[in-house]
Amino acid sequence: MRMKNLEFLKTILVNDDDPRFPIWLPIPALFVTLGWTFYAVTTSSIGFFESLIWPGSAIFFCTLVATWLGWQIDID
């Protein structure tokens, strides 16, 4: 059963012709993070850099991972 899962993961990943980490990949994460930061700053008394550091860093990381997985897994 475990071998079938590994084979399945190998077949859904994109081929080697595509880059594993394209240059545009952090852009969606940056937009989501900055959007959250501006929202948090305008709706509360939290400072810009405080919101950018936390939870902005977690939002950036999670969005980056989700974008990378969406790029790597060939969903057709």
Gaussian input, Z-matrix of N, CA and C with variables (Angstrom, degrees):
# hf/3-21g

backbone

0 1
 N
 C     1     B1
 C     2     B2     1     A1
 N     3     B3     2     A2     1     D1
 C     4     B4     3     A3     2     D2
 C     5     B5     4     A4     3     D3
 N     6     B6     5     A5     4     D4
 C     7     B7     6     A6     5     D5
 C     8     B8     7     A7     6     D6
 N     9     B9     8     A8     7     D7
 C    10    B10     9     A9     8     D8
 C    11    B11    10    A10     9     D9
 N    12    B12    11    A11    10    D10
 C    13    B13    12    A12    11    D11
 C    14    B14    13    A13    12    D12
 N    15    B15    14    A14    13    D13
 C    16    B16    15    A15    14    D14
 C    17    B17    16    A16    15    D15
 N    18    B18    17    A17    16    D16
 C    19    B19    18    A18    17    D17
 C    20    B20    19    A19    18    D18
 N    21    B21    20    A20    19    D19
 C    22    B22    21    A21    20    D20
 C    23    B23    22    A22    21    D21
 N    24    B24    23    A23    22    D22
 C    25    B25    24    A24    23    D23
 C    26    B26    25    A25    24    D24
 N    27    B27    26    A26    25    D25
 C    28    B28    27    A27    26    D26
 C    29    B29    28    A28    27    D27
 N    30    B30    29    A29    28    D28
 C    31    B31    30    A30    29    D29
 C    32    B32    31    A31    30    D30
 N    33    B33    32    A32    31    D31
 C    34    B34    33    A33    32    D32
 C    35    B35    34    A34    33    D33
 N    36    B36    35    A35    34    D34
 C    37    B37    36    A36    35    D35
 C    38    B38    37    A37    36    D36
 N    39    B39    38    A38    37    D37
 C    40    B40    39    A39    38    D38
 C    41    B41    40    A40    39    D39
 N    42    B42    41    A41    40    D40
 C    43    B43    42    A42    41    D41
 C    44    B44    43    A43    42    D42
 N    45    B45    44    A44    43    D43
 C    46    B46    45    A45    44    D44
 C    47    B47    46    A46    45    D45
 N    48    B48    47    A47    46    D46
 C    49    B49    48    A48    47    D47
 C    50    B50    49    A49    48    D48
 N    51    B51    50    A50    49    D49
 C    52    B52    51    A51    50    D50
 C    53    B53    52    A52    51    D51
 N    54    B54    53    A53    52    D52
 C    55    B55    54    A54    53    D53
 C    56    B56    55    A55    54    D54
 N    57    B57    56    A56    55    D55
 C    58    B58    57    A57    56    D56
 C    59    B59    58    A58    57    D57
 N    60    B60    59    A59    58    D58
 C    61    B61    60    A60    59    D59
 C    62    B62    61    A61    60    D60
 N    63    B63    62    A62    61    D61
 C    64    B64    63    A63    62    D62
 C    65    B65    64    A64    63    D63
 N    66    B66    65    A65    64    D64
 C    67    B67    66    A66    65    D65
 C    68    B68    67    A67    66    D66
 N    69    B69    68    A68    67    D67
 C    70    B70    69    A69    68    D68
 C    71    B71    70    A70    69    D69
 N    72    B72    71    A71    70    D70
 C    73    B73    72    A72    71    D71
 C    74    B74    73    A73    72    D72
 N    75    B75    74    A74    73    D73
 C    76    B76    75    A75    74    D74
 C    77    B77    76    A76    75    D75
 N    78    B78    77    A77    76    D76
 C    79    B79    78    A78    77    D77
 C    80    B80    79    A79    78    D78
 N    81    B81    80    A80    79    D79
 C    82    B82    81    A81    80    D80
 C    83    B83    82    A82    81    D81
 N    84    B84    83    A83    82    D82
 C    85    B85    84    A84    83    D83
 C    86    B86    85    A85    84    D84
 N    87    B87    86    A86    85    D85
 C    88    B88    87    A87    86    D86
 C    89    B89    88    A88    87    D87
 N    90    B90    89    A89    88    D88
 C    91    B91    90    A90    89    D89
 C    92    B92    91    A91    90    D90
 N    93    B93    92    A92    91    D91
 C    94    B94    93    A93    92    D92
 C    95    B95    94    A94    93    D93
 N    96    B96    95    A95    94    D94
 C    97    B97    96    A96    95    D95
 C    98    B98    97    A97    96    D96
 N    99    B99    98    A98    97    D97
 C   100   B100    99    A99    98    D98
 C   101   B101   100   A100    99    D99
 N   102   B102   101   A101   100   D100
 C   103   B103   102   A102   101   D101
 C   104   B104   103   A103   102   D102
 N   105   B105   104   A104   103   D103
 C   106   B106   105   A105   104   D104
 C   107   B107   106   A106   105   D105
 N   108   B108   107   A107   106   D106
 C   109   B109   108   A108   107   D107
 C   110   B110   109   A109   108   D108
 N   111   B111   110   A110   109   D109
 C   112   B112   111   A111   110   D110
 C   113   B113   112   A112   111   D111
 N   114   B114   113   A113   112   D112
 C   115   B115   114   A114   113   D113
 C   116   B116   115   A115   114   D114
 N   117   B117   116   A116   115   D115
 C   118   B118   117   A117   116   D116
 C   119   B119   118   A118   117   D117
 N   120   B120   119   A119   118   D118
 C   121   B121   120   A120   119   D119
 C   122   B122   121   A121   120   D120
 N   123   B123   122   A122   121   D121
 C   124   B124   123   A123   122   D122
 C   125   B125   124   A124   123   D123
 N   126   B126   125   A125   124   D124
 C   127   B127   126   A126   125   D125
 C   128   B128   127   A127   126   D126
 N   129   B129   128   A128   127   D127
 C   130   B130   129   A129   128   D128
 C   131   B131   130   A130   129   D129
 N   132   B132   131   A131   130   D130
 C   133   B133   132   A132   131   D131
 C   134   B134   133   A133   132   D132
 N   135   B135   134   A134   133   D133
 C   136   B136   135   A135   134   D134
 C   137   B137   136   A136   135   D135
 N   138   B138   137   A137   136   D136
 C   139   B139   138   A138   137   D137
 C   140   B140   139   A139   138   D138
 N   141   B141   140   A140   139   D139
 C   142   B142   141   A141   140   D140
 C   143   B143   142   A142   141   D141
 N   144   B144   143   A143   142   D142
 C   145   B145   144   A144   143   D143
 C   146   B146   145   A145   144   D144
 N   147   B147   146   A146   145   D145
 C   148   B148   147   A147   146   D146
 C   149   B149   148   A148   147   D147
 N   150   B150   149   A149   148   D148
 C   151   B151   150   A150   149   D149
 C   152   B152   151   A151   150   D150
 N   153   B153   152   A152   151   D151
 C   154   B154   153   A153   152   D152
 C   155   B155   154   A154   153   D153
 N   156   B156   155   A155   154   D154
 C   157   B157   156   A156   155   D155
 C   158   B158   157   A157   156   D156
 N   159   B159   158   A158   157   D157
 C   160   B160   159   A159   158   D158
 C   161   B161   160   A160   159   D159
 N   162   B162   161   A161   160   D160
 C   163   B163   162   A162   161   D161
 C   164   B164   163   A163   162   D162
 N   165   B165   164   A164   163   D163
 C   166   B166   165   A165   164   D164
 C   167   B167   166   A166   165   D165
 N   168   B168   167   A167   166   D166
 C   169   B169   168   A168   167   D167
 C   170   B170   169   A169   168   D168
 N   171   B171   170   A170   169   D169
 C   172   B172   171   A171   170   D170
 C   173   B173   172   A172   171   D171
 N   174   B174   173   A173   172   D172
 C   175   B175   174   A174   173   D173
 C   176   B176   175   A175   174   D174
 N   177   B177   176   A176   175   D175
 C   178   B178   177   A177   176   D176
 C   179   B179   178   A178   177   D177
 N   180   B180   179   A179   178   D178
 C   181   B181   180   A180   179   D179
 C   182   B182   181   A181   180   D180
 N   183   B183   182   A182   181   D181
 C   184   B184   183   A183   182   D182
 C   185   B185   184   A184   183   D183
 N   186   B186   185   A185   184   D184
 C   187   B187   186   A186   185   D185
 C   188   B188   187   A187   186   D186
 N   189   B189   188   A188   187   D187
 C   190   B190   189   A189   188   D188
 C   191   B191   190   A190   189   D189
 N   192   B192   191   A191   190   D190
 C   193   B193   192   A192   191   D191
 C   194   B194   193   A193   192   D192
 N   195   B195   194   A194   193   D193
 C   196   B196   195   A195   194   D194
 C   197   B197   196   A196   195   D195
 N   198   B198   197   A197   196   D196
 C   199   B199   198   A198   197   D197
 C   200   B200   199   A199   198   D198
 N   201   B201   200   A200   199   D199
 C   202   B202   201   A201   200   D200
 C   203   B203   202   A202   201   D201
 N   204   B204   203   A203   202   D202
 C   205   B205   204   A204   203   D203
 C   206   B206   205   A205   204   D204
 N   207   B207   206   A206   205   D205
 C   208   B208   207   A207   206   D206
 C   209   B209   208   A208   207   D207
 N   210   B210   209   A209   208   D208
 C   211   B211   210   A210   209   D209
 C   212   B212   211   A211   210   D210
 N   213   B213   212   A212   211   D211
 C   214   B214   213   A213   212   D212
 C   215   B215   214   A214   213   D213
 N   216   B216   215   A215   214   D214
 C   217   B217   216   A216   215   D215
 C   218   B218   217   A217   216   D216
 N   219   B219   218   A218   217   D217
 C   220   B220   219   A219   218   D218
 C   221   B221   220   A220   219   D219
 N   222   B222   221   A221   220   D220
 C   223   B223   222   A222   221   D221
 C   224   B224   223   A223   222   D222
 N   225   B225   224   A224   223   D223
 C   226   B226   225   A225   224   D224
 C   227   B227   226   A226   225   D225

   B1=1.4487
   B2=1.5319
   B3=1.3360
   B4=1.4559
   B5=1.5241
   B6=1.3290
   B7=1.4533
   B8=1.5269
   B9=1.3142
   B10=1.4594
   B11=1.5228
   B12=1.3084
   B13=1.4614
   B14=1.5228
   B15=1.3249
   B16=1.4617
   B17=1.5205
   B18=1.3093
   B19=1.4613
   B20=1.5265
   B21=1.3208
   B22=1.4629
   B23=1.5252
   B24=1.3332
   B25=1.4628
   B26=1.5204
   B27=1.3203
   B28=1.4639
   B29=1.5190
   B30=1.3200
   B31=1.4617
   B32=1.5204
   B33=1.3365
   B34=1.4613
   B35=1.5197
   B36=1.3134
   B37=1.4601
   B38=1.5202
   B39=1.3263
   B40=1.4563
   B41=1.5180
   B42=1.3212
   B43=1.4623
   B44=1.5271
   B45=1.3073
   B46=1.4638
   B47=1.5215
   B48=1.3344
   B49=1.4601
   B50=1.5263
   B51=1.3183
   B52=1.4612
   B53=1.5271
   B54=1.3229
   B55=1.4683
   B56=1.5217
   B57=1.3099
   B58=1.4645
   B59=1.5238
   B60=1.3158
   B61=1.4634
   B62=1.5277
   B63=1.3491
   B64=1.4656
   B65=1.5294
   B66=1.3051
   B67=1.4588
   B68=1.5293
   B69=1.3154
   B70=1.4611
   B71=1.5293
   B72=1.3018
   B73=1.4621
   B74=1.5380
   B75=1.3264
   B76=1.4758
   B77=1.5306
   B78=1.3287
   B79=1.4633
   B80=1.5336
   B81=1.3445
   B82=1.4687
   B83=1.5333
   B84=1.3193
   B85=1.4668
   B86=1.5257
   B87=1.3127
   B88=1.4634
   B89=1.5265
   B90=1.3396
   B91=1.4674
   B92=1.5268
   B93=1.3203
   B94=1.4659
   B95=1.5275
   B96=1.3177
   B97=1.4678
   B98=1.5218
   B99=1.3251
   B100=1.4654
   B101=1.5236
   B102=1.3267
   B103=1.4628
   B104=1.5116
   B105=1.3265
   B106=1.4657
   B107=1.5281
   B108=1.3082
   B109=1.4619
   B110=1.5235
   B111=1.3261
   B112=1.4658
   B113=1.5237
   B114=1.3172
   B115=1.4653
   B116=1.5309
   B117=1.3136
   B118=1.4667
   B119=1.5254
   B120=1.3184
   B121=1.4655
   B122=1.5263
   B123=1.3248
   B124=1.4662
   B125=1.5229
   B126=1.3243
   B127=1.4657
   B128=1.5217
   B129=1.3160
   B130=1.4619
   B131=1.5230
   B132=1.3014
   B133=1.4666
   B134=1.5264
   B135=1.3178
   B136=1.4649
   B137=1.5317
   B138=1.3102
   B139=1.4497
   B140=1.5211
   B141=1.3348
   B142=1.4628
   B143=1.5229
   B144=1.3183
   B145=1.4605
   B146=1.5259
   B147=1.3263
   B148=1.4680
   B149=1.5220
   B150=1.3254
   B151=1.4631
   B152=1.5229
   B153=1.3296
   B154=1.4631
   B155=1.5244
   B156=1.3268
   B157=1.4628
   B158=1.5216
   B159=1.3158
   B160=1.4646
   B161=1.5126
   B162=1.2612
   B163=1.4592
   B164=1.5245
   B165=1.3451
   B166=1.4596
   B167=1.5138
   B168=1.3273
   B169=1.4660
   B170=1.5258
   B171=1.3179
   B172=1.4700
   B173=1.5262
   B174=1.3276
   B175=1.4650
   B176=1.5208
   B177=1.3324
   B178=1.4630
   B179=1.5247
   B180=1.3249
   B181=1.4609
   B182=1.5284
   B183=1.3225
   B184=1.4737
   B185=1.5239
   B186=1.3315
   B187=1.4594
   B188=1.5189
   B189=1.3165
   B190=1.4611
   B191=1.5228
   B192=1.3156
   B193=1.4676
   B194=1.5262
   B195=1.3294
   B196=1.4669
   B197=1.5259
   B198=1.3273
   B199=1.4613
   B200=1.5160
   B201=1.3200
   B202=1.4632
   B203=1.5244
   B204=1.3356
   B205=1.4646
   B206=1.5210
   B207=1.3231
   B208=1.4581
   B209=1.5120
   B210=1.3307
   B211=1.4610
   B212=1.5283
   B213=1.3075
   B214=1.4547
   B215=1.5228
   B216=1.3210
   B217=1.4613
   B218=1.5171
   B219=1.2928
   B220=1.4579
   B221=1.5224
   B222=1.3230
   B223=1.4614
   B224=1.5260
   B225=1.2983
   B226=1.4748
   B227=1.4933
   A1=110.85
   A2=116.26
   A3=119.67
   A4=110.88
   A5=117.10
   A6=120.16
   A7=110.83
   A8=117.47
   A9=119.96
   A10=110.58
   A11=116.80
   A12=120.31
   A13=111.28
   A14=117.25
   A15=120.36
   A16=111.15
   A17=117.21
   A18=120.59
   A19=110.61
   A20=116.58
   A21=120.60
   A22=110.71
   A23=116.84
   A24=120.09
   A25=111.80
   A26=116.72
   A27=119.68
   A28=111.55
   A29=117.63
   A30=119.77
   A31=112.62
   A32=118.97
   A33=118.94
   A34=113.22
   A35=118.42
   A36=120.06
   A37=109.75
   A38=116.23
   A39=120.42
   A40=109.62
   A41=114.99
   A42=119.25
   A43=110.88
   A44=115.76
   A45=120.90
   A46=113.49
   A47=117.83
   A48=119.41
   A49=111.86
   A50=116.88
   A51=120.93
   A52=109.72
   A53=117.37
   A54=118.96
   A55=111.12
   A56=116.49
   A57=120.82
   A58=112.24
   A59=117.65
   A60=121.08
   A61=108.53
   A62=117.30
   A63=119.67
   A64=111.78
   A65=115.51
   A66=121.24
   A67=111.88
   A68=118.48
   A69=122.12
   A70=112.97
   A71=118.23
   A72=121.53
   A73=114.68
   A74=120.93
   A75=119.16
   A76=114.34
   A77=118.68
   A78=120.61
   A79=112.69
   A80=120.56
   A81=118.39
   A82=112.78
   A83=116.95
   A84=120.13
   A85=110.79
   A86=116.86
   A87=120.74
   A88=111.00
   A89=117.37
   A90=120.69
   A91=111.92
   A92=117.36
   A93=120.38
   A94=110.25
   A95=116.99
   A96=120.96
   A97=111.58
   A98=116.97
   A99=119.36
   A100=111.41
   A101=117.03
   A102=120.15
   A103=111.69
   A104=116.35
   A105=119.96
   A106=111.06
   A107=116.82
   A108=120.76
   A109=111.07
   A110=117.13
   A111=119.66
   A112=111.52
   A113=117.31
   A114=120.69
   A115=110.63
   A116=116.33
   A117=120.22
   A118=111.53
   A119=116.98
   A120=120.41
   A121=110.69
   A122=117.54
   A123=119.58
   A124=113.20
   A125=118.34
   A126=119.74
   A127=113.82
   A128=118.09
   A129=119.54
   A130=109.47
   A131=115.64
   A132=120.03
   A133=112.57
   A134=117.13
   A135=120.62
   A136=109.44
   A137=116.49
   A138=121.36
   A139=112.26
   A140=115.38
   A141=120.77
   A142=111.69
   A143=117.21
   A144=120.06
   A145=112.36
   A146=116.67
   A147=119.31
   A148=110.53
   A149=116.10
   A150=120.40
   A151=111.19
   A152=116.22
   A153=119.54
   A154=111.07
   A155=116.77
   A156=120.11
   A157=111.31
   A158=116.87
   A159=120.00
   A160=108.96
   A161=120.59
   A162=132.72
   A163=114.39
   A164=117.54
   A165=120.28
   A166=114.19
   A167=117.35
   A168=119.61
   A169=111.35
   A170=117.40
   A171=120.32
   A172=110.93
   A173=116.88
   A174=120.58
   A175=109.84
   A176=117.23
   A177=120.97
   A178=110.64
   A179=116.93
   A180=120.68
   A181=111.40
   A182=117.45
   A183=120.49
   A184=111.51
   A185=117.15
   A186=120.13
   A187=110.90
   A188=117.28
   A189=120.77
   A190=111.12
   A191=117.43
   A192=121.11
   A193=110.49
   A194=117.33
   A195=120.30
   A196=111.21
   A197=117.20
   A198=120.66
   A199=110.82
   A200=117.45
   A201=120.65
   A202=111.03
   A203=117.07
   A204=119.76
   A205=110.80
   A206=117.25
   A207=119.95
   A208=112.34
   A209=117.15
   A210=121.28
   A211=110.60
   A212=117.90
   A213=121.38
   A214=113.67
   A215=117.16
   A216=119.61
   A217=108.05
   A218=115.98
   A219=122.26
   A220=108.79
   A221=116.16
   A222=120.92
   A223=108.12
   A224=116.49
   A225=121.83
   A226=110.86
   D1=-42.30
   D2=-179.26
   D3=-64.17
   D4=-37.62
   D5=-179.67
   D6=-65.91
   D7=-35.44
   D8=178.05
   D9=-65.14
   D10=-38.09
   D11=178.50
   D12=-65.38
   D13=-42.04
   D14=178.80
   D15=-66.12
   D16=-40.56
   D17=177.63
   D18=-64.75
   D19=-38.79
   D20=177.84
   D21=-61.99
   D22=-44.42
   D23=178.62
   D24=-63.86
   D25=-37.59
   D26=179.06
   D27=-66.85
   D28=-33.53
   D29=-177.79
   D30=-79.11
   D31=-25.59
   D32=-178.17
   D33=-88.59
   D34=-11.98
   D35=177.49
   D36=-74.39
   D37=149.26
   D38=-179.43
   D39=-66.20
   D40=161.28
   D41=-177.80
   D42=-75.33
   D43=176.03
   D44=-175.08
   D45=-75.54
   D46=-10.04
   D47=178.52
   D48=-70.73
   D49=-28.66
   D50=178.89
   D51=-85.23
   D52=143.24
   D53=178.04
   D54=-69.24
   D55=147.45
   D56=-179.78
   D57=-75.48
   D58=-31.10
   D59=179.80
   D60=-138.70
   D61=85.01
   D62=-178.38
   D63=-65.39
   D64=160.38
   D65=-175.97
   D66=-66.90
   D67=-27.07
   D68=-177.22
   D69=-83.16
   D70=-8.36
   D71=-171.79
   D72=-59.82
   D73=-38.34
   D74=179.26
   D75=-75.45
   D76=-10.02
   D77=-175.42
   D78=-62.75
   D79=-48.29
   D80=177.08
   D81=-60.00
   D82=-38.71
   D83=178.68
   D84=-65.08
   D85=-37.57
   D86=178.19
   D87=-65.49
   D88=-43.43
   D89=178.94
   D90=-64.13
   D91=-42.70
   D92=179.50
   D93=-65.29
   D94=-42.74
   D95=179.70
   D96=-63.95
   D97=-46.69
   D98=179.41
   D99=-66.92
   D100=-36.48
   D101=176.05
   D102=-61.27
   D103=-44.83
   D104=177.63
   D105=-63.86
   D106=-41.77
   D107=-178.35
   D108=-63.18
   D109=-46.16
   D110=178.59
   D111=-64.46
   D112=-37.47
   D113=176.61
   D114=-63.94
   D115=-45.98
   D116=-178.83
   D117=-64.87
   D118=-37.44
   D119=-179.10
   D120=-69.24
   D121=-39.21
   D122=-177.00
   D123=-78.72
   D124=-22.97
   D125=-176.82
   D126=-102.88
   D127=-4.98
   D128=179.62
   D129=-143.73
   D130=-179.29
   D131=-178.25
   D132=-93.89
   D133=10.68
   D134=-179.38
   D135=-72.64
   D136=147.66
   D137=179.83
   D138=-77.89
   D139=160.80
   D140=-177.70
   D141=-62.34
   D142=-50.76
   D143=-176.47
   D144=-70.50
   D145=-31.98
   D146=175.88
   D147=-62.91
   D148=-43.77
   D149=179.99
   D150=-71.28
   D151=-32.12
   D152=179.09
   D153=-69.09
   D154=-37.64
   D155=179.99
   D156=-74.71
   D157=-49.85
   D158=176.22
   D159=-140.12
   D160=123.62
   D161=11.50
   D162=-92.17
   D163=10.78
   D164=-177.66
   D165=-58.40
   D166=-39.34
   D167=-179.67
   D168=-67.03
   D169=-38.43
   D170=177.86
   D171=-68.74
   D172=-39.63
   D173=177.79
   D174=-63.90
   D175=-43.15
   D176=178.88
   D177=-61.08
   D178=-47.29
   D179=-177.94
   D180=-63.62
   D181=-46.65
   D182=-178.20
   D183=-65.44
   D184=-40.67
   D185=178.14
   D186=-67.80
   D187=-37.75
   D188=177.90
   D189=-64.27
   D190=-42.99
   D191=178.25
   D192=-64.58
   D193=-43.44
   D194=179.48
   D195=-64.09
   D196=-40.25
   D197=177.88
   D198=-67.07
   D199=-41.50
   D200=179.45
   D201=-64.23
   D202=-43.61
   D203=178.53
   D204=-64.79
   D205=-39.33
   D206=176.12
   D207=-64.02
   D208=-31.39
   D209=178.31
   D210=-76.67
   D211=-39.08
   D212=-174.99
   D213=-79.18
   D214=-34.88
   D215=-178.11
   D216=-86.16
   D217=123.03
   D218=-177.09
   D219=-83.00
   D220=96.09
   D221=-178.30
   D222=-98.93
   D223=109.39
   D224=178.00
   D225=-121.73

